[in-house]
């Protein structure tokens, strides 16, 4: 094994990505006994990824100045989600990518539209995608490959919205921007080649939170989501579920990092009870669109997704729920280095295609 200083230097270079792609037999030797918690076994390559991060002695993002934390977050996701083939040869194909501004609550809101390969002028399903990053981190560029993959794999238009981040813009800025992006998509669906009755709201982590809020807030509007796709969504900022106790440290997203981001996002902790902050706390979920909910087994917010699935079913909403029990929070941005994450993303795309087929034309 490399000592910590050597591995730290390795991780700061492109060679770190090669270290994450060593043969599985090497990984098993390097990581030792598998990690088993709550009847779940952590994926071996994910365990190796955590080892590489630990040995790199990198500062936690919440210990960095915010501009540096944002830069490193974007760099990590772009590096871990990219194909290791040169010049982007392994990246998902897309037909067209358009950056533009749409009207937001306080000014222009940046969005990025992905058209799937081979798309014609016909009305296509469309996905509003809201990125993760705990309302503090994340960007259109960080999630570019994830959105390319969604467009390519589902055959949908994908509209990614660059909502305002905290602490410069506290709650409810991210909610307001996300609702503005949804309403723009609903009003302009035909103009961009989307079918107004086949619109999906989607997101991961904080983006999953915002997607959940959109589904709740637009329930009675003329155009509402046909589906909601929630990937390890953050649904209750009280942070008191059992999964917080089980996975609060050691799996990249920690209790401390979540408290840090919550404190930056909210001005008043009394807002935790607001369903726009903690949509799991909404009283009435009847009439919401069908939901696909995916969680990660070794994730502090795992139980929130499972509880929300149960609550939706109790309200009569059709739900497809799956827990990828060997993975960690953030796997959407790890397709390039974790085969289990790539398989999970394939399954998510297949699930979405199936649900879209049930909607008809």
C-alpha positions in Angstrom: 0.0 0.0 0.0 1.1 3.6 -0.7 1.6 5.7 2.4 -0.7 8.6 3.0 1.5 11.4 1.6 2.2 9.4 -1.6 -1.5 8.6 -2.1 -2.4 12.2 -1.4 -0.1 13.3 -4.2 -1.5 10.6 -6.4 -5.1 11.8 -5.7 -4.2 15.3 -6.8 -3.1 14.0 -10.2 -5.0 12.3 -13.0 -3.3 9.0 -11.9 -5.8 8.9 -9.0 -8.5 8.0 -11.5 -6.4 5.0 -12.6 -6.1 4.0 -8.9 -9.8 3.9 -8.7 -9.9 1.5 -11.7 -7.4 -1.1 -10.6 -8.5 -4.8 -10.9 -11.1 -5.9 -8.4 -8.7 -8.5 -7.0 -6.4 -5.7 -6.0 -9.2 -3.8 -4.5 -10.2 -6.7 -2.4 -6.7 -7.0 -1.0 -6.3 -3.2 -0.5 -9.6 -2.7 1.3 -9.6 -5.8 3.5 -12.8 -7.2 5.0 -16.1 -5.9 3.4 -18.1 -3.3 5.3 -21.5 -4.7 6.4 -24.1 -2.5 8.1 -27.8 -3.1 8.6 -27.6 -6.3 6.6 -26.1 -4.4 3.6 -22.6 -5.0 2.1 -20.8 -2.0 0.7 -19.7 -2.3 -2.9 -16.0 -3.2 -3.0 -15.1 -0.5 -5.4 -17.1 2.0 -3.4 -15.1 0.9 -0.3 -11.9 1.5 -2.3 -13.1 5.0 -3.3 -13.7 5.8 0.3 -10.2 4.5 1.1 -8.6 6.7 -1.6 -10.5 9.8 -0.2 -9.4 9.0 3.3 -5.8 8.4 2.5 -5.6 11.5 0.4 -6.0 13.6 3.6 -8.1 16.0 1.7 -10.0 18.6 3.8 -13.7 18.1 4.2 -15.6 20.4 1.9 -17.3 22.1 4.9 -13.9 23.0 6.3 -12.9 24.9 3.1 -13.7 28.5 2.1 -17.0 28.3 0.2 -15.6 29.2 -3.3 -13.0 26.4 -2.9 -15.6 24.0 -1.7 -17.7 24.7 -4.7 -14.8 24.3 -7.1 -13.7 21.0 -5.5 -17.2 19.6 -5.5 -17.6 20.3 -9.2 -14.1 18.9 -9.9 -14.9 15.7 -8.0 -18.2 15.0 -9.8 -16.8 15.8 -13.2 -13.8 13.5 -12.6 -15.7 10.6 -11.1 -18.5 10.7 -13.6 -16.4 10.9 -16.8 -15.3 8.0 -19.0 -11.6 7.2 -18.7 -11.3 7.1 -22.5 -9.5 10.2 -23.9 -11.3 13.3 -25.3 -14.7 12.3 -24.0 -15.0 9.3 -26.3 -16.9 7.3 -23.8 -19.3 10.1 -22.8 -23.0 9.7 -23.5 -24.0 11.0 -27.0 -26.5 13.9 -27.3 -28.1 15.5 -30.3 -27.8 19.2 -29.1 -27.0 21.2 -26.0 -28.3 24.8 -25.7 -27.5 27.2 -22.9 -30.0 30.0 -22.4 -31.6 32.3 -19.9 -35.2 32.1 -18.8 -37.2 34.5 -16.6 -36.6 33.8 -12.9 -38.1 35.3 -9.8 -35.4 38.0 -9.4 -33.8 38.0 -12.9 -32.5 35.7 -15.6 -32.2 32.1 -14.6 -29.5 30.0 -16.4 -30.7 26.6 -17.9 -29.2 24.1 -20.2 -31.3 22.1 -22.6 -30.2 18.6 -23.8 -31.8 17.1 -26.9 -31.3 13.3 -27.2 -29.5 11.9 -30.2 -31.7 11.4 -33.3 -34.5 13.6 -31.9 -36.8 15.1 -34.5 -39.4 17.9 -34.2 -41.9 15.5 -32.6 -43.2 16.0 -29.1 -40.8 14.2 -26.7 -41.1 13.6 -23.0 -39.0 16.2 -21.1 -37.3 16.1 -17.7 -36.6 19.1 -15.5 -33.5 18.1 -13.7 -32.4 19.8 -10.5 -28.9 19.1 -9.3 -27.7 18.0 -5.8 -25.1 19.8 -3.6 -27.2 20.5 -0.5 -28.5 23.8 -1.8 -24.9 25.2 -1.4 -22.8 23.4 -4.0 -23.3 22.1 -7.5 -23.7 23.6 -11.0 -24.8 22.9 -14.5 -21.2 21.9 -15.5 -20.8 19.5 -12.6 -23.9 17.6 -13.6 -23.4 17.9 -17.4 -22.5 14.2 -17.9 -25.4 13.1 -15.7 -27.8 15.1 -17.8 -26.2 13.8 -21.0 -26.7 10.3 -19.8 -30.4 11.0 -18.9 -31.1 12.5 -22.3 -29.3 9.7 -24.2 -30.7 6.9 -22.2 -34.3 7.9 -21.9 -34.8 9.7 -25.2 -36.2 12.7 -23.3 -35.4 16.3 -23.5 -33.6 17.3 -20.3 -33.8 20.9 -19.0 -31.2 21.5 -16.2 -31.8 24.6 -14.1 -29.0 26.4 -12.3 -31.0 27.6 -9.2 -29.5 30.1 -6.8 -27.3 28.7 -4.1 -27.1 29.5 -0.4 -25.9 31.2 1.7 -25.9 34.1 -0.8 -29.5 33.2 -1.5 -31.3 31.6 1.4 -34.5 29.5 1.4 -36.8 29.9 -0.4 -34.7 31.1 -3.3 -33.9 27.6 -4.6 -37.5 26.7 -4.3 -38.7 29.8 -6.2 -36.1 29.3 -9.0 -37.1 25.6 -9.4 -40.8 26.5 -9.6 -40.0 29.2 -12.1 -38.0 26.7 -14.2 -40.9 24.1 -14.0 -43.5 26.7 -15.0 -41.4 27.9 -17.9 -41.0 24.3 -19.2 -44.8 23.8 -18.8 -45.6 26.9 -20.7 -42.9 26.4 -23.4 -43.1 22.7 -23.9 -44.5 22.8 -27.4 -42.0 25.5 -28.4 -39.0 23.3 -27.5 -40.5 20.1 -28.8 -41.8 18.6 -25.6 -45.1 17.0 -24.9 -46.9 19.0 -22.2 -48.5 15.8 -20.7 -45.2 13.9 -20.5 -43.2 16.2 -18.3 -41.0 14.8 -15.5 -39.6 16.6 -12.5 -36.3 15.0 -11.3 -33.3 15.6 -9.1 -30.8 14.0 -6.8 -30.2 14.9 -3.1 -31.1 18.6 -2.6 -32.4 18.5 -6.2 -34.6 15.6 -5.2 -35.9 17.7 -2.4 -36.7 20.5 -4.8 -38.3 18.1 -7.3 -40.5 16.8 -4.5 -41.5 20.3 -3.5 -42.4 21.1 -7.2 -44.7 18.0 -7.3 -46.4 19.1 -4.1 -46.7 22.8 -5.0 -48.0 22.3 -8.6 -50.6 19.6 -7.7 -53.5 21.8 -8.7 -52.0 23.7 -11.6 -53.1 23.3 -15.2 -49.8 21.5 -16.1 -48.3 19.4 -13.4 -45.6 16.7 -13.5 -46.6 13.4 -15.1 -43.9 11.7 -13.0 -41.5 12.6 -10.3 -38.0 11.0 -10.3 -36.3 11.3 -6.9 -32.8 10.0 -6.4 -31.6 9.8 -2.7 -33.8 12.8 -2.0 -33.2 14.9 1.2 -36.7 15.1 2.6 -36.5 16.1 6.3 -33.9 18.5 7.6 -34.6 17.4 11.2 -32.0 14.7 10.5 -33.4 12.3 13.0 -33.9 9.1 11.1 -32.1 5.8 11.9 -30.0 6.1 8.8 -28.4 9.2 10.2 -27.2 7.2 13.2 -26.0 4.3 11.0 -24.2 6.3 8.3 -23.5 9.7 9.8 -19.8 9.4 9.4 -17.4 7.7 7.0 -19.5 7.6 3.8 -18.6 11.0 2.2 -21.8 12.8 3.0 -21.8 13.1 6.8 -24.0 14.4 9.5 -21.6 17.3 10.0 -21.7 18.3 6.4 -25.5 18.2 6.3 -25.7 20.4 9.4 -23.2 22.8 7.7 -25.3 23.0 4.6 -28.6 23.3 6.5 -27.2 26.2 8.5 -26.2 27.9 5.3 -29.6 27.2 3.6 -32.0 28.2 6.4 -32.2 31.5 8.3 -34.4 30.0 11.0 -34.4 26.3 12.1 -38.2 26.7 12.7 -38.4 26.5 8.9 -37.6 22.7 9.1 -41.3 22.1 9.6 -42.2 23.9 6.3 -43.0 21.3 3.7 -41.0 23.3 1.2 -37.9 22.5 3.3 -38.9 19.1 4.6 -41.5 17.7 2.1 -41.8 14.5 4.1 -43.7 16.6 6.6 -46.5 17.6 4.2 -49.9 16.6 5.6 -51.7 15.7 2.4 -50.0 13.8 -0.5 -53.2 12.7 -2.2 -53.3 13.4 -5.9 -49.6 13.7 -6.5 -48.0 12.3 -9.6 -46.5 8.8 -9.7 -43.1 8.6 -8.2 -39.9 6.7 -8.8 -37.8 6.9 -5.7 -34.2 5.5 -5.5 -32.0 5.5 -2.4 -28.5 4.3 -1.5 -28.0 1.8 1.2 -25.0 3.5 2.9 -26.6 6.9 3.0 -27.8 9.1 5.9 -30.9 10.1 3.9 -31.8 6.5 2.9 -34.7 6.2 5.4 -36.3 9.5 4.2 -36.8 8.1 0.7 -38.2 4.9 2.1 -40.6 6.8 4.5 -41.8 9.0 1.7 -42.5 6.1 -0.6 -44.6 4.6 2.2 -46.4 7.9 2.8 -47.2 8.3 -0.9 -48.6 4.8 -1.1 -50.8 5.4 1.9 -52.1 8.5 0.1 -53.0 6.4 -3.0 -50.0 7.5 -5.2 -48.3 4.9 -7.4 -44.7 4.5 -6.3 -41.8 2.5 -7.6 -39.1 2.3 -4.8 -35.7 0.7 -4.9 -32.8 0.9 -2.5 -29.4 0.3 -4.1 -28.1 -1.2 -0.9 -24.4 -1.4 -1.8 -24.0 2.3 -2.8 -23.4 5.6 -1.1 -24.9 9.1 -1.5 -23.8 10.8 -4.7 -23.6 7.8 -7.0 -25.2 9.7 -9.8 -21.9 11.5 -10.2 -19.7 8.3 -9.9 -20.6 6.4 -13.1 -17.0 6.7 -14.4 -15.3 4.9 -11.6 -18.0 2.7 -9.9 -19.5 -0.1 -12.0 -22.3 -0.5 -9.4 -23.1 3.2 -9.9 -23.2 2.8 -13.6 -25.5 -0.2 -13.3 -27.8 1.7 -10.9 -28.0 4.6 -13.4 -28.9 2.1 -16.1 -31.7 0.7 -13.9 -33.0 4.2 -13.1 -33.2 5.0 -16.8 -34.9 1.7 -17.5 -37.4 2.4 -14.7 -38.2 5.9 -16.1 -38.6 4.6 -19.6 -41.1 2.0 -18.3 -43.1 4.6 -16.4 -43.2 6.9 -19.4 -44.5 4.0 -21.5 -47.3 3.5 -19.0 -48.4 7.2 -19.6 -49.1 6.4 -23.3 -48.6 9.0 -26.0 
